Amino acid sequence: MTADVNNKQLLFYLLCISTFFASLNQNIYTPIIPLIRNSFGVSLNVVHFSVGIFIFITAILQVVLGFIIDFKNQKNIVIFGLFLTSVSTITAAFTSSFSLFLVCRICQAIGTAALPLIAVHSIAALFEGTERGNAMGTYQIILSIAPALAPLLGGFLGDWYGYRGIFIFLFVMSIILLLLSFTLLPPDKRNVKNKFEFHDIVVKYRDIFSNQTGLMVLVLGFAIFFTYFGILVYLPTLLTDVYHVSLRAVGMLYLPLTISMIVGSFLFKYLQTKFHLNRLFITINLLMTLTVFFFALVNDKTIVGLIAVLFVYGLTVGFVPPLYATVLSNNFIENRGAALGLFNFVRYVGMAMGSMISGLSSMNVIFAIIGLVLFIISCFSIKKSF
């Protein structure tokens, strides 16, 4: 999506807000997992599946959309996605059937899938050099507010109005954003193609996988977001079952993680102008490994230790999206949409799989093993990174 220089900032912030909404739609759900379980009378694993399938559908669409946005009108994609999200959200608010609720969540995932990808693609096209890294950092800061706000908002709305109040709130937001996008987004002035061949898709993604930097970013992206969402979805059950806190308190105890993610994005904006991306890449990966090990050791022992580990872990997670997106944008000019779409795909698959393992027993052992695997991959990246 292109825009005149005078409209650059308008486009930038409007797409940031759209991505903010997409993240809010996903993350507002996690604090009310016990509430959904009780409201529909289903098992915890089934509710975890509804979280995972949302992310998995989003992931699958990244591969397709990452290629399509290089060919199709991006404004039309945004408007269609927000319309579908609005309809499915209001339906989810009033259904009493968990099966229909699950279908609505899938439709929400389809509707919001393109928003983050189009935003990152547009930012990469609008800015270059350190300005691109700075814009990616600002984008990630705005995006990080959503998971910081979502647990609080989800906890309070769920406590006061039940799960229906949460989805009515999301519906109102989607309608407002739909009207703003229809009115304010500029038309896509690129010379987009009406047709493309399947061979074109194969060639694009083959080039990305054959690139050493691209492959390393994809592997680490999967491992990092597998771990992140495993922890994120595990927290509500840990806090309610082990520490016996209320839904409202669950939302509050997400703050150390989500606020530090915002701080991490601020630090990236500053440090990417001072240090080579290669050094930041290696340092953040190794630091994240250490925090995963500590999380496995202390999460069910002391809530103070849990809060401290979550804060440090959040700092590293805050670095990853802008850092990795900048690396890919710098290395793939012609195939930028496909590369960013593939990165979103692997990280969303990691998030989906991470959420699905969070209901298993012996989670401390699982997180320790995950930390070891992440450490091995990080060490390998020291030799293979760009």
C-alpha positions in Angstrom: 0.0 0.0 0.0 1.5 3.3 -1.0 0.9 6.9 0.0 2.2 10.4 -0.6 4.8 11.8 1.7 2.2 14.0 3.5 0.1 10.9 4.2 2.9 8.7 5.5 2.3 9.3 9.2 -1.4 8.9 8.8 -1.0 5.6 7.1 1.6 4.5 9.6 -0.5 5.1 12.7 -3.8 3.8 11.1 -2.2 0.5 10.3 -0.6 0.4 13.7 -4.0 0.8 15.3 -5.4 -2.0 13.0 -2.7 -4.3 14.2 -3.3 -3.2 17.8 -6.9 -4.4 17.3 -5.8 -7.7 15.8 -3.5 -8.4 18.8 -6.2 -7.3 21.3 -8.7 -9.7 19.6 -6.3 -12.5 20.3 -4.8 -11.7 23.7 -8.0 -10.5 25.5 -9.1 -14.1 25.4 -6.3 -15.7 27.6 -7.3 -14.3 31.0 -10.9 -15.7 30.7 -9.9 -19.3 29.9 -11.3 -20.6 33.2 -14.4 -18.5 32.6 -15.0 -19.9 29.1 -14.5 -23.4 30.5 -17.1 -22.8 33.2 -19.6 -20.9 31.0 -19.8 -23.5 28.3 -19.2 -26.5 30.5 -16.3 -27.9 28.5 -12.8 -29.2 29.4 -9.8 -27.0 29.8 -8.0 -28.7 26.9 -10.9 -27.9 24.6 -10.7 -24.2 25.6 -6.9 -24.3 25.0 -7.7 -25.8 21.6 -9.9 -22.8 20.8 -6.9 -20.5 21.6 -4.5 -22.6 19.5 -6.8 -22.9 16.5 -7.2 -19.1 16.3 -3.5 -18.8 16.1 -3.1 -21.8 13.8 -5.6 -20.4 11.2 -3.8 -17.0 11.4 -0.5 -18.8 10.7 -1.8 -20.7 7.7 -3.1 -17.6 6.1 0.2 -15.8 6.5 1.8 -17.9 3.8 -1.0 -17.2 1.4 -1.5 -13.6 2.3 2.3 -12.9 2.3 2.3 -13.6 -1.4 -1.1 -12.1 -2.2 -0.4 -8.7 -0.8 2.4 -8.3 -3.4 -0.3 -8.7 -6.1 -3.7 -7.6 -4.7 -5.3 -4.3 -3.5 -4.4 -4.1 0.2 -7.1 -1.7 1.2 -9.8 -4.1 0.0 -8.2 -6.9 2.0 -8.2 -4.8 5.2 -11.9 -3.8 4.7 -13.0 -7.4 4.0 -11.1 -8.7 7.0 -12.7 -6.1 9.4 -16.2 -6.8 8.0 -15.8 -10.6 8.6 -14.4 -9.9 12.1 -17.4 -7.7 13.0 -20.0 -10.3 12.0 -18.2 -13.2 13.7 -17.5 -11.2 16.9 -21.1 -10.2 17.5 -22.2 -13.8 16.8 -19.7 -15.2 19.3 -21.0 -12.8 22.0 -24.5 -14.2 22.0 -24.2 -17.9 21.1 -24.7 -20.5 23.7 -23.1 -23.3 21.6 -19.4 -23.8 22.1 -19.2 -25.3 18.6 -20.6 -22.1 17.0 -18.4 -20.1 19.3 -15.4 -22.0 18.0 -16.5 -21.3 14.4 -16.8 -17.6 15.2 -13.2 -17.6 16.6 -12.0 -19.2 13.4 -13.7 -16.5 11.4 -12.2 -13.8 13.6 -8.8 -15.3 12.9 -9.4 -15.2 9.2 -10.7 -11.6 9.4 -7.7 -10.2 11.4 -4.9 -12.4 9.8 -3.9 -9.8 7.2 -3.8 -6.8 9.4 -0.3 -7.3 11.0 1.2 -8.4 7.8 0.0 -5.5 5.7 1.1 -3.1 8.5 4.7 -4.5 8.6 4.9 -4.7 4.8 3.8 -1.0 4.5 6.2 0.2 7.2 9.1 -1.6 5.5 8.2 0.1 2.2 7.8 3.5 3.7 11.1 3.7 5.6 14.7 2.7 4.9 17.9 2.2 7.0 17.8 3.1 10.7 14.5 4.9 10.1 13.0 1.5 9.2 14.3 0.0 12.4 13.0 3.1 14.3 9.6 2.7 12.7 9.5 -1.0 13.4 10.3 -0.2 17.0 7.5 2.3 17.3 5.1 -0.1 15.6 6.1 -2.8 18.1 5.6 -0.4 21.0 2.1 0.4 19.9 1.4 -3.3 19.2 2.8 -4.3 22.6 0.2 -2.1 24.4 -2.4 -4.6 23.2 -1.1 -7.6 25.2 -0.4 -5.2 28.1 -4.0 -3.9 28.0 -5.8 -7.1 27.0 -5.2 -9.1 30.1 -6.3 -6.2 32.3 -9.3 -5.5 30.1 -10.2 -9.1 29.7 -10.0 -9.7 33.4 -12.2 -6.7 34.4 -14.8 -7.2 31.6 -14.9 -10.9 32.3 -15.4 -10.3 36.0 -18.1 -7.7 35.5 -20.0 -8.8 32.3 -18.9 -12.3 31.6 -17.4 -13.4 28.2 -20.3 -11.7 26.3 -19.1 -8.3 27.5 -15.7 -8.9 26.1 -17.0 -9.8 22.6 -19.4 -6.9 22.5 -16.5 -4.6 23.3 -14.5 -6.2 20.4 -17.5 -5.8 18.1 -17.8 -2.1 18.8 -14.0 -1.6 18.1 -14.2 -3.6 14.9 -17.1 -1.5 13.5 -15.3 1.8 14.4 -12.1 0.6 12.8 -13.9 -0.7 9.7 -15.4 2.8 9.2 -12.1 4.5 9.7 -10.3 2.2 7.3 -12.9 2.7 4.6 -12.8 6.5 5.0 -9.1 7.2 5.6 -7.0 4.5 4.0 -5.6 5.7 0.7 -6.2 3.6 -2.5 -3.6 1.1 -3.4 -1.7 2.8 -6.3 0.6 0.0 -7.1 0.4 -1.8 -10.5 -1.0 -5.0 -8.9 -1.4 -8.2 -10.9 -4.8 -9.9 -11.4 -3.3 -13.3 -11.8 -0.3 -15.2 -10.6 1.1 -18.6 -11.1 1.6 -21.3 -8.5 5.2 -21.6 -9.7 5.7 -18.0 -8.6 4.8 -18.9 -5.0 7.2 -21.9 -5.1 10.1 -19.8 -6.4 9.6 -17.0 -3.8 9.5 -19.3 -0.8 12.3 -21.5 -2.1 14.5 -18.4 -2.3 13.7 -17.5 1.3 14.4 -21.0 2.7 17.7 -21.2 0.7 18.9 -17.9 2.3 20.9 -18.6 5.4 19.7 -15.5 7.3 16.1 -16.1 6.4 16.2 -19.8 7.5 17.8 -18.9 10.8 15.3 -16.2 11.6 12.4 -18.6 10.8 13.7 -21.4 13.0 14.4 -19.1 15.9 11.1 -17.3 15.4 9.2 -20.6 15.8 11.1 -21.7 18.9 10.8 -18.3 20.6 7.0 -17.9 20.0 6.3 -21.5 20.9 7.9 -20.8 24.3 6.2 -17.4 24.7 2.7 -18.6 24.1 3.2 -21.7 26.1 4.0 -19.4 29.1 1.3 -17.0 28.2 -1.5 -19.6 28.2 -0.1 -21.5 31.2 -0.2 -18.4 33.4 -4.0 -18.2 34.1 -4.2 -21.8 35.2 -1.0 -21.4 37.3 -2.2 -18.2 39.0 -5.7 -19.5 39.7 -4.9 -23.1 40.7 -1.5 -22.6 42.5 -1.7 -19.1 43.8 -5.6 -18.9 44.0 -6.0 -15.4 42.6 -9.1 -13.9 41.0 -9.6 -13.3 37.3 -9.1 -9.6 38.0 -5.8 -10.3 39.7 -4.8 -12.6 36.8 -5.0 -9.7 34.5 -2.9 -7.5 36.8 -0.2 -10.2 37.1 0.3 -10.2 33.3 1.6 -6.6 33.7 5.3 -7.5 34.5 5.5 -9.4 31.2 3.6 -7.1 29.0 5.0 -3.8 30.3 8.6 -5.1 30.0 7.8 -6.1 26.4 7.0 -2.4 25.7 10.3 -1.4 27.4 12.1 -4.0 25.3 10.7 -2.4 22.1 11.9 1.0 23.3 15.3 -0.4 24.0 15.4 -1.9 20.5 14.7 1.5 18.9 17.7 3.0 20.8 20.1 0.1 20.6 19.6 -0.6 16.9 21.2 2.7 16.2 24.2 1.9 18.4 25.0 -1.8 17.7 25.1 -4.0 14.7 21.9 -6.1 14.3 24.0 -9.3 14.4 25.2 -8.5 18.0 21.6 -7.7 19.1 20.4 -10.9 17.5 22.8 -13.2 19.3 22.6 -11.4 22.7 18.8 -11.4 22.9 18.5 -15.0 21.9 20.9 -16.2 24.6 19.4 -13.9 27.3 15.9 -15.3 26.5 17.3 -18.8 27.0 18.4 -18.0 30.5 15.0 -16.5 31.5 13.2 -19.6 30.2 15.3 -21.8 32.5 14.7 -19.6 35.5 10.9 -19.6 34.7 11.0 -23.4 34.9 12.7 -23.2 38.3 10.6 -20.6 40.1 7.1 -20.3 38.5 5.3 -22.4 41.1 7.6 -21.7 44.0 7.3 -17.9 44.7 5.1 -15.3 43.1 7.8 -12.7 43.6 10.3 -14.8 41.7 7.7 -15.4 39.0 7.1 -11.6 38.5 10.8 -10.9 38.3 11.4 -13.6 35.7 8.4 -12.5 33.7 9.7 -8.9 33.6 13.2 -9.9 32.3 11.6 -12.4 29.9 9.3 -9.7 28.5 12.3 -7.5 27.8 13.7 -10.1 25.4 10.3 -10.9 23.8 9.8 -7.1 23.1 13.0 -7.1 21.1 12.2 -10.0 18.8 9.4 -8.8 16.4 11.0 -5.5 15.4 14.5 -7.0 15.3 13.5 -10.0 13.2 11.2 -8.0 10.9 14.0 -5.5 10.3 16.5 -8.3 9.5 14.1 -9.9 7.0 13.1 -6.5 5.5 16.8 -5.7 4.9 17.6 -9.0 3.3 14.5 -9.5 1.1 13.6 -6.5 -1.0 11.6 -8.0 -3.9 10.2 -10.8 -1.7 9.5 -8.7 1.4 5.8 -9.6 1.6 6.5 -13.3 1.2 9.4 -13.3 3.7 7.4 -11.4 6.4 4.4 -13.6 5.8 6.5 -16.7 6.2 7.9 -15.3 9.4 4.4 -14.6 10.7 3.4 -18.1 9.7 6.2 -19.9 11.6 5.8 -17.7 14.7 2.0 -18.2 14.7 2.4 -22.0 14.3 4.8 -21.8 17.3 2.3 -19.9 19.3 -0.5 -22.3 18.4 1.6 -25.3 19.4 2.8 -23.6 22.5 -0.7 -22.9 23.7 -1.7 -26.5 23.1 1.0 -27.9 25.4 0.2 -25.6 28.3 -2.5 -28.0 29.6 0.0 -30.9 30.1 1.3 -32.1 33.4 4.9 -31.6 34.5 5.1 -28.1 32.9 8.3 -27.2 34.7 10.1 -30.1 33.0 8.7 -29.2 29.7 9.8 -25.6 30.0 13.3 -26.7 31.1 13.5 -28.9 27.9 12.3 -26.0 25.8 15.0 -23.8 27.3 17.6 -26.3 26.4 16.4 -26.6 22.9 16.3 -22.8 22.5 19.9 -22.6 23.9 21.1 -25.1 21.3 19.5 -23.3 18.5 20.8 -19.9 19.7 24.4 -21.3 19.9 24.1 -22.6 16.4 23.0 -19.2 15.2 26.2 -17.6 16.5 28.0 -19.4 13.6 25.3 -19.2 11.1 23.8 -15.7 11.7 24.2 -12.9 9.3 
